[in-house]
Amino acid sequence: MSESTSFPILTALVLTPAIGAVVVSAISKRRPELVKLAALAFSGITAAMSIWLLCTFKSGEAGMQFVSKHSWIKAWGISWNLGVDGISIFLVVLTGLLWPIALLGADAHHDEKPYAAWLLILQAGVMGSFMSQDLFLFFVFFEIVLVPMYFLIGRWGYEGRIYAATKFFLYTMVGSALMLVGLVTTALLARRDIGHMTFDIHEIATGSHFAASTGRWLFLAFAIAFAVKVPLFPLHTWLPDAHTQAPTAGSVILAGVLLKLGTYGLLRFNVFLFPEASRYFRPVLLTLSVIGILYGAVVATMQKDLKRLVAYSSVAHLGFIVLGTFAFTSSAASGSVMQMINHGVSTGALFLMVGMISERRHTREISQLKGLQKVAPIFAVVFTVVMLSSIGVPGLNGFVGEFLILIGTFLTARWWAVVAATGVILAALYLLWAYQRVFHGEPDEANKSFRELTLREGLVILPMIAAIFFCGVYPKAMLDRIEPSVKELIAHVEEKTGYQEPVPVAVPVAEHEPKEGEE
Amino acid sequence: MLNVIWLIPLLPLSGFAINVVLGRKLGDPKSGYLAATMCGVAFILTLATYFDLLSKTEEERHHVSTIFSWIPVGGLKIDAAFLADPLSITMALFITGIGTLIHLYAIGYMHGDPKFSKFFIYLNLFAFSMLMLVLGENMLVTFLGWEGVGTCSYLLISFWHTRDSAATAGKKAFVTNRVGDWGFMIAMFLAFQAVGSLSYSVLNSAAEGGTLARSTGTAITMMLFIGACGKSAQLPLYIWLPDAMEGPTPVSALIHAATMVTAGVYLMVRVNPVIATAFTWAPAIIAIVGAATALFAATVAVAQNDIKKVLAYSTVSQLGFMFLAVGCGAYTAAIFHMITHAFFKALLFLGSGSVIHGMHHEQDMRKMGALRKLMPITAGTFIIGWLAIAGVPPFAGFWSKDEILLSAWAHPTNTGLYRVLWGVALVTALLTAFYMTRQVIMVFFGKARWEDHSEEHGAHGDFKPHESPAIMLLPLVVLCGLSIVGGVLNLPFTDSTKRLLSWLEPVIHFGEIEGHASAGVKWGLAVGTAALCIASMGVAYLVYQRNKIKAIEPQILADGWRYDRFVSWFMGKPGRQAFEAAAWADRTIVDGAVNGVATTVRRTGGVIRRTQSGFVRNYALLIGGGVVLMLAWFFLRAVGVFG
């Protein structure tokens, strides 16, 4: 862990949107045109800083970088402790880049000021969650995220928004309550091993020696909170409601980064802090993931609402991510980390486009839409690219993550991987079927005047399309940064549990007789 | 040239990119010429590579060029790398060669279509993907191409997407292919676990060196075969191919006859050492599935009335022949038939397209007849294609089909089984001669039945089929020539005339199984088969031209033994119901439980509120306020501590 002495970039990444929220709130009611401008400016600065962060991030290093650590409550060992490594860097960057896209790509329609303010608070919370290296600090950010999301769904959502917001809130709160108990207990118990009270996850992970049963209880307390957030089958039913009812920006952010708080949490906290318990509960989590992959896809197929369909597809995709997390191979875990980003980009883009459809047609019912490709061919092409990325066609980003997860899982959990791989068939089924019903055919009266993709919309979605291609063609750029941290995490598990990661070694090409013609 | 082999796929890719940006501006026909040029230059480069390879000694004909490291994680090191060896270059030659001809043809065929440039965007993307598939040095690059051609196939089948049948056919093709892709993926996982790499060189040399366990080899073989069944339309996954005829005819010729559908055969030949290490029942299954598919599809072709459907089932049937060859260990024969088939089937499809074009988009053969006079070049070339596929010497198809039949007859192990398969293949060959004769007669000879249907074509009495433009006829003539002389690639007389065998030798020497048959048996089989095929054509002549024998075309054959209908029923009824049940269960049981818990908690908690909203909003505020208070408290404390 290297202490950074220069500009506290991570702190700035949290504070900028937070200050932005305050500034936006302070804007006079008579100057509504400034709201969007200010919100964009602050999220723009955040985006620029996150890109700068990525550029200066050292690839090939496993530990935390840009660490910013200041004691906060000494007596309790709580500190303002931020850092990024290969597991979190891209999530931070995605968080930085997604907000301007969400702000530009979708309108609030009413009460723009609180809308923008809540969005910025949300960004601060998400940023903090991904960077916190302190359990307590993480919890605070994790909770902060809940509140703006609740209001975004509840105030700017669609017809059933109150029910959805409530469900989202209560569901997540129950998980959080468990986690709060879990993390306090973790710190208290770890004190006996370490000698002083601390919430620093690195100190706890290396210094603590929980009894097996204790570790498992603590694991569960965290795991349930994160499983709700992912969401893992059967705790997923808040998601379709939240997604369907949320305003477009809410859906984009929810799919893009919020769900990743769950998968990230499982990897960062559950596996890191409780390796023994992670190994112990592995079959359960693998099984639930595989069920989620198939079940999410099957249920998605029958959805009548486009947003619900994409929401259920998220259940399936996130199943893959959890599968890779608990495979305990560096390829699967790297795939999981990468897939968090990929899913964020492609599902984020899907929600953005579904939002555009719903904006134009005032409906998301698949049966109300028809023949859009004929009237809006460019819109259809962009949608096709995003869809193919979501289906996992090689050359696009979605494939690389899924493939790494599956091939890595195959090494340690063969049959789970074999069954999970059938998910790729189902993914093609539900998306292509929906595409056919919405875009193919002859457009009827109501769909004849469907507007083509506008320049602004195109520019908003362009970075996502670029990312879809880039990550599919040259994933090495990401993997070089992700892999060292993932390897270190697995080495940590190996050290703590005696588990040995299977690494197939390439058999050298045999010495050939002249006839063989091999190089 | 070997070092810049990546240029070959790059050319169609840049054609794709240019047309994406400028296609609309270039328009009809310039964007088509651009695409065709890209494909043509790729062909020339492939030719250069071929001569480069030829100039080397046999053992040096294996060149890997790595572009960049694609997916490097842990033990998994996958490069974006190309392999130039006799097999991959052979494939690339006929893909780019026939591809160029079909690009040219399409310029004429698609003329006037509002989405003209888009068609060539897809076509170039297809050529790129197909080249990635065959030139890939490892399974994942091949898989990239594999999925790429599948995607292009989807886009091109549903090219006329306002037609519901086209849209459905595209989706069906993609999803069915995905079933096969699952097998391909599992095969990659198995290979990685066994040899720590996805490179063909590593996998094959492990198989040749005996370090690949027999069970693993068998599993990889079978899983790849599942993939091949999807892509190459074998039983039970063939169902998408007949429907794929919804696409424009050049697409049918290029993708669904000459190139993409042969990818499965290519894949099996590529890993022939692995198949050689598998238990003998594994190749036997491949041979059985191949022969069964060949016969099945041939019986169905006999009763089809759509000019393209006949050819589609015929393609399925001929692919079955190729898999029979693979199952016999006769890899040269498989590739040989793949090439000749590409010649004559592309010719037949393009010919049928010319007919459809000339008939103003009529595809029903019952409304054709006597077209030879009005479309002499189309008819003449089509007739050559017919002779080639029917197995009449000395045309191309005769030689390659003969090899496959011989390899089944003379298979050294499991002789009984393979003799039965030989019988099946022979019957299939006779049926092929029969239904192709039927088609030729129905389309080009007999009575001009289109006159009775002229009203339907909206021509109001003025309807007259016409010959196609030169740009469409040129590819026909070239392919016609190839269909005549294609056999010279691998004439069975002496070792020096078996050119393809000695050329492919470095790739297939480990897996190729040489049957043993005396010269007399060989001659007898060849002459006998040819004679029977000609007899079969004679029968068809009597039935369809002279009407001496009543045609037997039972409805069940026209319906493809009702297999497709069964699958559709299964997916539509029980399958859909199961999916709906899952969705229902999610709403009522999984989510119901959650709502039930919430309701119970609320009731027992004694919090009686009219609306949920009021309850939760307060609750949320409470939590939010709590968090803020907590933060404030900690902050104040912290300030105190610091102070």
Chai-1 contact restraints between the chains, C-beta under 6 A:
chainA,res_idxA,chainB,res_idxB,connection_type,confidence,min_distance_angstrom,max_distance_angstrom,comment,restraint_id
A,W72,B,A638,contact,1.0,0.0,6.0,A-B,restraint_1
A,I73,B,A638,contact,1.0,0.0,6.0,A-B,restraint_2
A,K74,B,V641,contact,1.0,0.0,6.0,A-B,restraint_3
A,E143,B,V627,contact,1.0,0.0,6.0,A-B,restraint_4
A,V147,B,G624,contact,1.0,0.0,6.0,A-B,restraint_5
A,Y150,B,A620,contact,1.0,0.0,6.0,A-B,restraint_6
A,I162,B,S613,contact,1.0,0.0,6.0,A-B,restraint_7
A,T166,B,Q612,contact,1.0,0.0,6.0,A-B,restraint_8
A,T166,B,V616,contact,1.0,0.0,6.0,A-B,restraint_9
A,F169,B,A620,contact,1.0,0.0,6.0,A-B,restraint_10
A,P234,B,V590,contact,1.0,0.0,6.0,A-B,restraint_11
A,T237,B,V590,contact,1.0,0.0,6.0,A-B,restraint_12
A,T237,B,D591,contact,1.0,0.0,6.0,A-B,restraint_13
A,T237,B,V594,contact,1.0,0.0,6.0,A-B,restraint_14
A,V298,B,F579,contact,1.0,0.0,6.0,A-B,restraint_15
A,V298,B,A582,contact,1.0,0.0,6.0,A-B,restraint_16
A,V299,B,A582,contact,1.0,0.0,6.0,A-B,restraint_17
A,V299,B,A583,contact,1.0,0.0,6.0,A-B,restraint_18
A,V299,B,D586,contact,1.0,0.0,6.0,A-B,restraint_19
A,T301,B,F579,contact,1.0,0.0,6.0,A-B,restraint_20
A,M302,B,F579,contact,1.0,0.0,6.0,A-B,restraint_21
A,M302,B,E580,contact,1.0,0.0,6.0,A-B,restraint_22
A,M302,B,A583,contact,1.0,0.0,6.0,A-B,restraint_23
A,S330,B,G74,contact,1.0,0.0,6.0,A-B,restraint_24
A,S331,B,V73,contact,1.0,0.0,6.0,A-B,restraint_25
A,S331,B,G74,contact,1.0,0.0,6.0,A-B,restraint_26
A,S331,B,L76,contact,1.0,0.0,6.0,A-B,restraint_27
A,S334,B,V73,contact,1.0,0.0,6.0,A-B,restraint_28
A,Q373,B,H161,contact,1.0,0.0,6.0,A-B,restraint_29
A,K374,B,T162,contact,1.0,0.0,6.0,A-B,restraint_30
A,V393,B,E147,contact,1.0,0.0,6.0,A-B,restraint_31
A,V393,B,T151,contact,1.0,0.0,6.0,A-B,restraint_32
A,P394,B,F143,contact,1.0,0.0,6.0,A-B,restraint_33
A,P394,B,L144,contact,1.0,0.0,6.0,A-B,restraint_34
A,P394,B,E147,contact,1.0,0.0,6.0,A-B,restraint_35
A,G395,B,L144,contact,1.0,0.0,6.0,A-B,restraint_36
A,I407,B,F189,contact,1.0,0.0,6.0,A-B,restraint_37
A,I407,B,F192,contact,1.0,0.0,6.0,A-B,restraint_38
A,F410,B,F189,contact,1.0,0.0,6.0,A-B,restraint_39
A,L411,B,Q193,contact,1.0,0.0,6.0,A-B,restraint_40
A,V418,B,I186,contact,1.0,0.0,6.0,A-B,restraint_41
A,A421,B,W182,contact,1.0,0.0,6.0,A-B,restraint_42
A,A421,B,M185,contact,1.0,0.0,6.0,A-B,restraint_43
A,T422,B,W182,contact,1.0,0.0,6.0,A-B,restraint_44
A,I425,B,R178,contact,1.0,0.0,6.0,A-B,restraint_45
A,I425,B,V179,contact,1.0,0.0,6.0,A-B,restraint_46
A,I425,B,W182,contact,1.0,0.0,6.0,A-B,restraint_47
A,A428,B,F174,contact,1.0,0.0,6.0,A-B,restraint_48
A,A428,B,V175,contact,1.0,0.0,6.0,A-B,restraint_49
A,A428,B,R178,contact,1.0,0.0,6.0,A-B,restraint_50
A,L429,B,V175,contact,1.0,0.0,6.0,A-B,restraint_51
A,L432,B,K171,contact,1.0,0.0,6.0,A-B,restraint_52
A,L432,B,F174,contact,1.0,0.0,6.0,A-B,restraint_53
A,Q436,B,A167,contact,1.0,0.0,6.0,A-B,restraint_54
A,Q436,B,K171,contact,1.0,0.0,6.0,A-B,restraint_55
A,H440,B,H161,contact,1.0,0.0,6.0,A-B,restraint_56
A,H440,B,A167,contact,1.0,0.0,6.0,A-B,restraint_57
A,G441,B,T162,contact,1.0,0.0,6.0,A-B,restraint_58
A,G441,B,D164,contact,1.0,0.0,6.0,A-B,restraint_59
A,E442,B,T162,contact,1.0,0.0,6.0,A-B,restraint_60
A,P475,B,I71,contact,1.0,0.0,6.0,A-B,restraint_61
A,K476,B,S69,contact,1.0,0.0,6.0,A-B,restraint_62
A,K476,B,P72,contact,1.0,0.0,6.0,A-B,restraint_63
A,L479,B,V73,contact,1.0,0.0,6.0,A-B,restraint_64
A,E483,B,V73,contact,1.0,0.0,6.0,A-B,restraint_65
A,V503,B,G75,contact,1.0,0.0,6.0,A-B,restraint_66
A,P504,B,G75,contact,1.0,0.0,6.0,A-B,restraint_67
A,P504,B,F192,contact,1.0,0.0,6.0,A-B,restraint_68
A,P504,B,Q193,contact,1.0,0.0,6.0,A-B,restraint_69
A,P504,B,G196,contact,1.0,0.0,6.0,A-B,restraint_70
A,V505,B,G196,contact,1.0,0.0,6.0,A-B,restraint_71
A,A506,B,G196,contact,1.0,0.0,6.0,A-B,restraint_72
A,A506,B,S197,contact,1.0,0.0,6.0,A-B,restraint_73
A,A506,B,V202,contact,1.0,0.0,6.0,A-B,restraint_74
A,V507,B,V195,contact,1.0,0.0,6.0,A-B,restraint_75
A,V507,B,V202,contact,1.0,0.0,6.0,A-B,restraint_76
A,V507,B,A206,contact,1.0,0.0,6.0,A-B,restraint_77
A,V507,B,T211,contact,1.0,0.0,6.0,A-B,restraint_78
A,V509,B,S201,contact,1.0,0.0,6.0,A-B,restraint_79
A,V509,B,V202,contact,1.0,0.0,6.0,A-B,restraint_80
A,V509,B,S205,contact,1.0,0.0,6.0,A-B,restraint_81
A,A510,B,S205,contact,1.0,0.0,6.0,A-B,restraint_82
A,A510,B,G209,contact,1.0,0.0,6.0,A-B,restraint_83
A,P514,B,E59,contact,1.0,0.0,6.0,A-B,restraint_84
A,G517,B,E59,contact,1.0,0.0,6.0,A-B,restraint_85
A,G517,B,R61,contact,1.0,0.0,6.0,A-B,restraint_86
A,G517,B,H62,contact,1.0,0.0,6.0,A-B,restraint_87
A,G517,B,P506,contact,1.0,0.0,6.0,A-B,restraint_88
A,E518,B,H62,contact,1.0,0.0,6.0,A-B,restraint_89
A,E518,B,S201,contact,1.0,0.0,6.0,A-B,restraint_90
A,E519,B,H62,contact,1.0,0.0,6.0,A-B,restraint_91
A,E519,B,V64,contact,1.0,0.0,6.0,A-B,restraint_92
